[in-house]
């Protein structure tokens, strides 16, 4: 595997097994120099194993790991220019903030004045000036997290690994720290590799997101690409798409592809020209892309997705509303933030219509067994 100067970390065909369980299998990923990359996936997907492999806490059974152009596959953690911030901080309770942050520098036998200068500079950067003499038990959760960050950053690693570091914080503080981490990465210019199972957190913070499922890379791309154009049904489902229809490709037309749903209802997509005729597929649409109306919306001359149904659920979610509509084949269609969200919401078993643009349809091929 040739090292790319644009990449700080490269994994090529990496495999990691625990007994019979394959945590990662034939896994390849390139992390760009200076970027904020988030590893996103459900519990057990392999994202933390991947982080531990880069850190050197685990060694791969297959493949190669390059860090800054150097083969690090068998190197111990202390010989890799990376550092890790953990979810539970791992601070020394008997040491002050200053000594916690200075610990790594002291192990490197730096001069006392150089240590004082670097520790004070990094504490200023993470907004903890004046807290040098406090102990961890005297700090809030957010302050402890900043100390853990400072302790890692003061060593000036080429790559900072963050293993769900915000998971123990309350929602408001978590959102504040998301913004601060993003700003800090931009200011320092080093590479951040961040692990989370929180989709919103990944979208807010990242230059790119790598979605991992059962030890395989499903998709890597910008937040917009992952959210707006998920490549697989798994990514779509994990990123909040709730409406899936099992369909058959009926015909390709200049206006788009027509699909047949069970019961004969037509659905349309504008991005499926390469799908073979009569093949099976799953057509999906995000709840926020669906419009809910009391009457069929006026046509614009082109194909549209329009289903008649019965309103069965209306839930206020704070700033937006969520509806569930049961359509003719018995399937529930979820709508969020529709055009009626600022009107008096419909209640009871009301006849309604759901519609969406063909361009908003996402299509995923299936084989004859129904697999995606």
C-alpha positions in Angstrom: 0.0 0.0 0.0 1.5 3.3 -1.1 1.3 6.2 1.4 -0.6 9.3 0.2 0.8 12.7 1.4 -2.8 13.9 1.6 -3.7 11.3 4.2 -2.5 11.1 7.8 -4.0 7.7 8.6 -4.6 4.9 6.0 -6.1 1.5 6.7 -5.9 -1.1 4.0 -7.8 -4.4 4.2 -7.7 -4.4 8.0 -9.1 -7.4 9.8 -9.7 -7.8 13.5 -11.3 -10.9 15.1 -12.2 -11.8 18.7 -12.6 -15.6 18.7 -15.2 -16.3 16.0 -16.5 -12.7 15.9 -15.1 -10.5 13.2 -15.1 -7.0 14.6 -13.6 -5.6 11.3 -13.3 -7.4 8.0 -11.3 -6.3 4.9 -11.7 -2.7 6.1 -10.1 0.1 4.2 -10.3 3.9 5.0 -8.2 6.9 4.3 -8.2 9.8 6.8 -7.2 13.2 5.3 -4.6 15.3 7.0 -6.2 18.0 9.2 -9.8 16.8 8.8 -12.5 16.1 11.4 -13.6 12.6 10.6 -16.4 10.9 12.5 -16.8 7.1 12.8 -20.6 6.6 13.1 -22.5 3.4 13.7 -24.6 1.5 16.1 -23.2 -0.4 19.1 -21.1 -3.3 18.0 -20.4 -2.0 14.5 -16.6 -1.9 15.0 -16.0 1.8 15.3 -14.3 1.7 18.7 -12.2 -1.4 17.6 -11.1 0.7 14.7 -10.1 3.6 17.0 -8.2 1.2 19.3 -6.3 -0.2 16.3 -5.2 3.3 15.2 -4.2 4.0 18.8 -2.2 0.8 19.1 -4.2 -0.6 22.0 -5.2 -3.5 19.7 -3.2 -5.0 16.8 -4.8 -6.2 13.5 -4.7 -9.8 12.4 -4.9 -8.8 8.7 -4.0 -5.7 6.6 -1.9 -2.6 7.2 -2.2 0.6 9.2 -0.2 3.7 8.1 0.2 6.7 10.3 1.8 9.7 8.7 3.2 7.5 5.9 4.8 5.0 8.3 3.7 1.4 8.8 2.3 1.4 12.4 0.5 -2.0 12.3 2.8 -3.5 14.9 3.9 -0.4 16.8 3.1 0.1 20.5 1.0 3.1 21.4 3.9 5.2 22.8 5.6 5.0 19.4 2.6 6.4 17.5 2.1 10.1 17.2 -1.5 9.9 18.3 -3.3 10.5 21.5 -6.7 9.4 22.8 -9.5 11.1 24.8 -11.9 8.7 26.5 -15.6 9.0 27.4 -14.9 8.7 31.1 -11.9 11.2 31.1 -9.4 8.9 32.9 -8.0 11.8 35.0 -5.7 11.1 37.9 -7.8 12.0 41.0 -4.8 12.7 43.2 -3.3 15.2 40.8 -4.3 18.8 40.2 -5.5 20.1 36.8 -2.0 21.4 36.1 -0.3 18.1 37.0 -2.8 16.1 35.0 -2.1 18.1 31.9 1.6 18.2 32.5 1.9 14.4 33.2 2.8 13.4 29.6 5.3 16.3 29.3 7.0 15.3 32.5 7.4 11.7 31.2 9.2 13.2 28.3 11.6 15.0 30.7 10.9 18.5 29.4 12.3 21.4 31.3 10.0 22.8 34.0 9.7 26.2 32.4 8.8 24.6 29.0 6.1 22.5 30.8 4.6 25.5 32.6 4.5 27.5 29.3 2.8 24.7 27.3 0.3 23.8 30.0 -0.8 27.3 30.5 -1.2 27.9 26.8 -3.3 24.8 26.3 -5.5 25.5 29.4 -6.1 29.0 28.0 -7.1 27.4 24.7 -9.6 25.1 26.3 -10.9 27.9 28.5 -9.7 26.7 31.8 -7.4 29.5 33.0 -7.3 29.9 36.8 -8.3 26.2 37.4 -4.7 24.9 37.5 -4.7 24.1 41.3 -8.1 22.3 41.4 -8.5 18.6 41.6 -10.9 16.5 39.4 -13.5 16.1 42.1 -13.8 20.0 42.2 -14.7 20.2 38.5 -17.9 19.9 36.6 -18.3 17.3 33.9 -17.6 19.8 31.1 -14.4 21.0 32.9 -13.2 17.4 33.3 -13.7 16.9 29.6 -11.7 20.0 28.9 -8.9 18.8 31.1 -8.8 15.4 29.3 -8.7 17.3 26.0 -5.9 19.5 27.2 -3.9 16.6 28.5 -4.1 15.0 25.0 -3.4 18.1 23.0 -0.5 19.4 25.0 1.6 16.5 23.6 0.9 17.9 20.1 -0.2 14.7 18.4 -0.6 14.4 14.7 -3.9 12.7 15.3 -6.3 13.1 18.2 -8.7 10.1 18.7 -11.9 10.8 20.6 -13.9 7.8 21.8 -17.4 9.1 22.5 -16.0 11.8 24.7 -19.3 13.7 25.1 -21.4 10.8 26.1 -21.4 11.5 29.8 -22.5 15.2 29.4 -26.0 16.5 29.6 -27.6 17.6 26.3 -27.0 21.4 26.6 -23.4 21.0 27.6 -22.9 18.3 24.9 -24.1 20.7 22.2 -21.8 23.4 23.6 -18.8 21.1 23.5 -19.6 20.0 20.0 -19.1 23.5 18.8 -16.0 24.0 20.9 -14.4 20.9 19.6 -15.0 21.9 16.0 -13.5 25.3 16.6 -10.6 23.8 18.5 -9.8 21.4 15.6 -9.9 24.3 13.1 -7.6 26.4 15.3 -5.0 23.7 15.9 -5.2 22.2 12.4 -4.6 18.6 13.6 -6.6 15.6 12.6 -9.5 14.5 14.8 -11.0 11.0 14.5 -14.2 11.0 16.6 -16.4 8.0 17.5 -20.1 8.4 18.2 -23.4 6.6 17.7 -25.3 9.9 17.7 -26.3 10.9 14.1 -26.9 14.6 14.9 -23.6 14.9 16.6 -21.8 13.4 13.6 -23.5 15.7 11.2 -22.8 18.9 13.2 -19.1 18.3 13.9 -17.6 16.5 10.9 -15.9 17.4 7.7 -16.6 13.8 6.7 -18.6 10.9 8.2 -17.7 7.2 7.9 -20.8 5.0 8.5 -19.8 1.5 9.8 -22.0 -1.5 10.1 -20.9 -5.0 11.3 -17.3 -4.3 10.6 -17.8 -3.0 7.1 -17.6 0.6 5.7 -21.1 1.4 4.3 -20.4 4.9 3.2 -18.0 7.8 3.7 -18.7 11.4 2.7 -19.6 14.9 3.9 -22.5 15.4 6.3 -24.7 16.5 3.4 -23.8 13.5 1.3 -24.5 11.0 4.1 -27.8 12.7 5.1 -29.2 13.7 1.6 -27.8 10.8 -0.5 -27.3 7.7 1.6 -25.9 4.9 -0.7 -27.4 1.9 1.1 -30.6 1.1 2.9 -28.7 0.6 6.1 -27.3 4.2 5.9 -30.7 5.6 5.0 -32.4 3.8 7.9 -29.6 4.7 10.4 -29.7 8.4 9.3 -33.4 8.8 10.0 -35.3 7.7 6.8 -38.5 6.1 8.1 -40.6 5.4 5.0 -39.7 2.4 2.9 -41.8 0.8 0.2 -41.2 -2.5 -1.5 -41.6 -1.9 -5.2 -40.9 -3.3 -8.7 -39.4 -1.3 -11.5 -42.1 -0.8 -14.1 -40.8 1.6 -16.7 -38.2 4.2 -17.4 -39.5 7.5 -18.9 -38.0 10.9 -19.7 -39.7 12.2 -16.6 -38.3 9.5 -14.2 -38.7 5.8 -13.3 -42.2 4.4 -12.5 -42.4 1.8 -9.8 -45.3 -0.4 -8.8 -46.2 -0.9 -5.2 -48.2 -3.8 -3.8 -51.8 -3.1 -4.7 -51.0 -1.4 -8.0 -50.2 2.0 -6.7 -47.5 3.9 -8.7 -44.5 5.6 -7.1 -41.9 7.6 -8.9 -38.1 8.4 -8.6 -35.9 10.6 -10.8 -32.6 8.8 -10.0 -33.1 5.2 -11.1 -32.3 5.0 -14.8 -29.7 2.3 -14.3 -32.1 -0.1 -12.6 -33.1 -3.1 -14.8 -36.8 -3.2 -15.8 -38.9 -5.6 -13.6 -36.3 -5.7 -10.9 -37.2 -5.5 -7.2 -36.2 -2.4 -5.2 -36.9 -0.5 -2.0 -38.1 3.1 -2.5 -37.6 5.4 0.5 -38.4 9.0 1.5 -37.5 11.1 4.5 -40.4 12.1 6.8 -39.5 15.8 6.3 -39.7 15.5 2.5 -43.3 14.3 2.7 -46.2 16.8 2.5 -49.4 16.2 4.4 -52.6 17.9 3.0 -56.4 17.6 3.5 -56.9 17.6 -0.3 -54.8 16.3 -3.3 -52.3 19.0 -4.1 -52.5 20.7 -7.5 -50.4 18.9 -10.2 -47.5 20.5 -12.0 -47.8 18.4 -15.1 -45.0 15.9 -14.1 -45.1 12.6 -12.2 -45.7 12.8 -8.5 -46.0 10.5 -5.5 -49.5 10.8 -4.1 -51.0 8.4 -1.6 -54.4 8.7 0.1 -54.7 7.6 3.7 -56.1 8.0 7.1 -54.4 10.0 9.9 -53.7 7.7 12.8 -51.2 9.6 15.0 -50.2 13.2 15.7 -47.3 14.0 18.1 -45.9 17.4 19.0 -42.1 17.1 19.3 -41.3 20.6 20.3 -40.9 23.0 17.5 -42.2 20.5 15.0 -44.9 17.9 14.7 -44.9 14.3 13.6 -47.8 12.5 11.9 -48.4 8.9 10.9 -50.8 8.1 8.0 -52.0 4.6 7.2 -52.3 4.3 3.4 -54.4 1.9 1.3 -52.0 -1.1 1.6 -51.9 -0.8 5.4 -48.5 0.7 5.6 -47.8 3.7 7.8 -46.2 6.8 6.3 -44.4 9.1 8.7 -44.5 12.9 8.1 -42.6 15.5 9.9 -42.7 19.3 9.7 -45.3 19.2 7.0 -47.1 22.3 5.5 -49.8 21.9 8.0 -47.5 22.1 11.0 -48.3 25.8 11.5 -52.1 25.3 11.1 -54.4 23.6 13.5 -53.2 20.0 13.3 -55.7 17.4 12.1 -57.0 15.1 14.8 -59.0 11.9 14.8 -59.3 9.4 12.0 -59.1 12.1 9.3 -58.8 11.4 5.5 -55.6 13.0 4.3 -53.1 12.9 1.4 -49.3 12.4 1.5 -47.1 13.5 -1.4 -43.5 14.1 -2.3 -41.4 15.0 -5.3 -39.9 12.2 -7.4 -36.4 13.8 -6.9 -36.8 13.1 -3.1 -37.2 9.4 -3.6 -34.3 7.2 -2.6 -34.0 3.8 -4.4 -32.1 0.7 -3.3 -32.0 -2.5 -5.4 -33.1 -5.9 -4.0 -32.5 -9.3 -5.3 -35.3 -11.9 -5.7 -34.9 -13.0 -2.1 -35.7 -9.5 -0.8 -32.1 -8.8 0.4 -30.7 -5.3 0.1 
